[in-house]
Amino acid sequence: RVEPFSCGRSGGREGITAYMITWIGLCAGEIWRHLDTHEGQASLETLFSKIEAPRETILMAVGWLAREGYVLMKGNNLSACTLVLGNLSQIK
């Protein structure tokens, strides 16, 4: 379970930013584990239902994984796309 982000955390802006990055990273790990144990693919809707985190956090984590080249999105419609484990060399 990914714990929700709290704006009331102490440590100033830097502390909040570090906490948020860690929180998104933990969610990215949950997504990675789900994909790894489900034949390397899942729809966003499946991730929303299986990962205990707000939709916005899941989307940020997916973006992080995609930016790093760890997942690819198949499909043109965000609500109907499928995430697959991959790397940047597979993008054409």
Order of alpha helices (4+ residues) and beta strands (2+ residues): alpha-beta-alpha-alpha-beta-beta
